[in-house]
Amino acid sequence: MGQDKGLMTFKSKPMVRIILDKLDNQMDEVLLVLRNDKQKQEYQKILNDFYSAENTSFDLKFLKDEVESQGPLSGIYTGLSHMESDYALVIPCDSPFISFYFMEKVFKVYEDSKGNYDALIPFWGAKDNMHLEPLHGIYHKKSKKIIYSQLLKGKKDVKSLINKLNTIFVEVSKLDPSLKSFKNFNRPEDVSKI
């Protein structure tokens, strides 16, 4: 993309602000995991004025990857290592269409499973040929040991982790019939088309 997706302007705001606004009154703990100190400082500078325990329902914490240069898998590991809850919803910074319906539904499906799974991962397609959405999934805190083991082996692809976890797979349309929650931006022109 050539630039930080979370800081890209969409509808007059940095994309990360659009997502954080949707989390207000939905979450009580939000961890924003960033690549390094530089990125962490950039986000703090932009977001500290908008998100504090006094004016939002959640406490926003800024973290940096504990294992640097390992991509989203390191971000998931870092978040799980610092959260107070037993499990968390992972949301990418380039999905500004995450809906309230999706957030409620994904937690309900996971909670209905009695927490017997390490992860809940949405998928597209047939079960024998799934396209996974691991960055729209729920991960239990107990999965962090397996994640750390993957990182130590140099495996940073989130999809490589899924087979190692006790995972429940849920079709995307059951979590968001409109499918909009799964729309993300991969190229600058994607933003300008909307």
C-alpha positions as CSV (number, residue, x, y, z in Angstrom):
1,M,0.0,0.0,0.0
2,G,3.0,2.3,0.5
3,Q,1.6,3.9,3.7
4,D,0.2,3.1,7.1
5,K,-3.4,1.8,6.4
6,G,-4.7,2.8,9.9
7,L,-3.7,6.4,9.3
8,M,-5.1,6.6,5.8
9,T,-7.9,9.2,5.6
10,F,-11.3,7.7,4.9
11,K,-14.5,9.8,5.3
12,S,-12.4,12.7,6.8
13,K,-10.8,10.6,9.5
14,P,-7.9,8.2,9.9
15,M,-9.2,4.7,9.3
16,V,-8.3,3.6,12.8
17,R,-10.5,6.3,14.3
18,I,-13.5,5.0,12.3
19,I,-13.0,1.5,13.8
20,L,-12.4,2.8,17.3
21,D,-15.6,4.9,17.2
22,K,-17.5,1.7,16.4
23,L,-16.0,0.0,19.4
24,D,-17.3,2.6,21.8
25,N,-20.1,1.2,24.0
26,Q,-19.2,-2.3,22.6
27,M,-15.9,-3.0,24.3
28,D,-14.4,-2.2,27.7
29,E,-10.8,-3.0,26.7
30,V,-9.2,-2.1,23.4
31,L,-5.5,-2.9,22.7
32,L,-4.0,-1.2,19.7
33,V,-0.9,-3.2,18.8
34,L,1.7,-1.4,16.6
35,R,4.9,-2.5,14.9
36,N,7.4,-0.4,16.7
37,D,8.0,2.6,18.9
38,K,7.8,5.1,16.0
39,Q,4.4,3.8,14.9
40,K,3.2,3.7,18.5
41,Q,4.1,7.3,19.0
42,E,2.4,8.4,15.7
43,Y,-0.8,6.7,16.8
44,Q,-0.7,8.1,20.3
45,K,-0.2,11.6,18.9
46,I,-3.3,11.3,16.7
47,L,-5.6,9.3,19.0
48,N,-4.9,10.4,22.6
49,D,-7.1,13.5,22.3
50,F,-10.1,11.4,21.2
51,Y,-9.9,8.2,23.3
52,S,-9.6,8.2,27.1
53,A,-11.4,6.4,29.9
54,E,-13.3,9.7,30.6
55,N,-14.9,10.0,27.1
56,T,-15.2,6.4,25.9
57,S,-16.6,3.2,27.2
58,F,-13.2,1.5,26.8
59,D,-9.7,2.0,28.0
60,L,-7.4,2.3,25.0
61,K,-3.9,0.9,25.5
62,F,-1.1,1.3,23.0
63,L,1.3,-1.6,22.7
64,K,4.2,-2.4,20.4
65,D,4.9,-5.9,19.0
66,E,6.9,-8.0,21.6
67,V,8.4,-9.9,18.7
68,E,9.3,-7.4,16.0
69,S,9.0,-7.8,12.3
70,Q,6.7,-10.8,12.5
71,G,3.5,-9.3,11.1
72,P,0.0,-9.7,12.4
73,L,0.8,-12.9,14.3
74,S,3.1,-11.0,16.6
75,G,0.4,-8.4,17.1
76,I,-2.1,-11.1,18.1
77,Y,0.5,-12.6,20.5
78,T,1.2,-9.2,22.0
79,G,-2.5,-8.4,22.5
80,L,-3.2,-11.7,24.1
81,S,-0.2,-11.3,26.5
82,H,-1.5,-7.9,27.7
83,M,-5.3,-8.3,27.8
84,E,-7.3,-8.8,31.0
85,S,-10.1,-10.8,29.3
86,D,-9.8,-14.6,28.5
87,Y,-10.5,-14.0,24.8
88,A,-10.4,-11.2,22.3
89,L,-11.8,-10.1,18.9
90,V,-9.0,-9.2,16.5
91,I,-9.9,-6.5,14.0
92,P,-7.5,-5.2,11.3
93,C,-6.9,-1.5,10.9
94,D,-8.1,-1.5,7.3
95,S,-11.7,-2.7,7.8
96,P,-13.7,0.4,8.6
97,F,-17.0,-1.3,7.8
98,I,-17.0,-3.6,10.8
99,S,-20.6,-3.6,12.0
100,F,-22.2,-3.7,15.4
101,Y,-24.1,-6.8,14.2
102,F,-20.8,-8.6,13.4
103,M,-19.3,-7.8,16.8
104,E,-22.3,-9.0,18.7
105,K,-22.7,-12.1,16.6
106,V,-19.1,-13.2,16.7
107,F,-19.0,-13.0,20.4
108,K,-22.4,-14.8,20.8
109,V,-21.3,-17.7,18.6
110,Y,-18.0,-18.0,20.5
111,E,-19.7,-17.7,23.9
112,D,-22.3,-20.3,22.8
113,S,-19.4,-22.7,22.2
114,K,-18.7,-22.4,25.9
115,G,-15.2,-21.2,25.2
116,N,-14.2,-24.8,24.2
117,Y,-12.1,-23.4,21.3
118,D,-8.8,-21.6,21.1
119,A,-10.1,-19.6,18.2
120,L,-13.2,-18.7,16.1
121,I,-12.3,-18.0,12.5
122,P,-14.7,-16.7,9.8
123,F,-14.4,-18.3,6.4
124,W,-15.6,-17.9,2.8
125,G,-16.4,-20.8,0.4
126,A,-16.9,-24.4,1.0
127,K,-15.5,-26.2,4.1
128,D,-13.2,-28.2,1.9
129,N,-11.9,-25.1,0.2
130,M,-12.1,-22.3,2.8
131,H,-10.7,-18.8,2.5
132,L,-10.0,-17.8,6.1
133,E,-10.4,-14.4,7.7
134,P,-8.0,-14.8,10.7
135,L,-7.9,-11.0,11.3
136,H,-11.6,-11.0,12.0
137,G,-11.5,-13.8,14.5
138,I,-11.6,-14.4,18.2
139,Y,-8.6,-15.9,20.0
140,H,-8.5,-17.3,23.5
141,K,-5.6,-16.2,25.8
142,K,-4.5,-19.9,26.1
143,S,-3.5,-19.9,22.4
144,K,-0.6,-17.5,23.1
145,K,1.8,-20.3,23.9
146,I,1.2,-21.9,20.5
147,I,1.5,-18.5,18.8
148,Y,4.8,-17.8,20.5
149,S,6.1,-21.2,19.4
150,Q,5.2,-20.4,15.8
151,L,7.0,-17.1,16.1
152,L,10.1,-18.7,17.4
153,K,10.1,-21.0,14.4
154,G,9.9,-18.0,12.1
155,K,6.3,-18.7,11.0
156,K,4.6,-15.4,10.9
157,D,1.6,-16.2,8.7
158,V,-1.6,-16.2,10.8
159,K,-3.1,-18.9,8.6
160,S,-0.3,-21.3,9.5
161,L,-1.4,-21.0,13.1
162,I,-5.0,-21.9,12.6
163,N,-4.3,-25.6,12.0
164,K,-2.4,-25.8,15.3
165,L,-5.3,-24.4,17.3
166,N,-8.6,-26.0,18.3
167,T,-10.6,-23.8,16.0
168,I,-14.3,-23.3,15.3
169,F,-14.9,-22.1,11.7
170,V,-18.0,-20.0,11.0
171,E,-19.2,-18.9,7.6
172,V,-18.9,-15.2,7.1
173,S,-22.5,-14.7,6.1
174,K,-23.6,-16.1,9.5
175,L,-21.6,-13.4,11.2
176,D,-22.5,-10.5,8.9
177,P,-25.1,-11.2,6.2
178,S,-24.2,-8.0,4.4
179,L,-20.5,-9.2,4.3
180,K,-19.4,-5.5,4.7
181,S,-17.5,-6.2,7.9
182,F,-15.0,-8.2,5.9
183,K,-14.3,-5.5,3.3
184,N,-10.8,-4.1,3.6
185,F,-8.5,-1.9,1.6
186,N,-5.4,-3.3,-0.1
187,R,-4.6,-0.5,-2.6
188,P,-4.9,3.3,-2.3
189,E,-7.4,3.2,-5.2
190,D,-9.7,1.0,-3.1
191,V,-10.3,4.0,-0.7
192,S,-11.0,6.4,-3.5
193,K,-13.6,4.1,-5.1
194,I,-15.9,4.4,-2.1
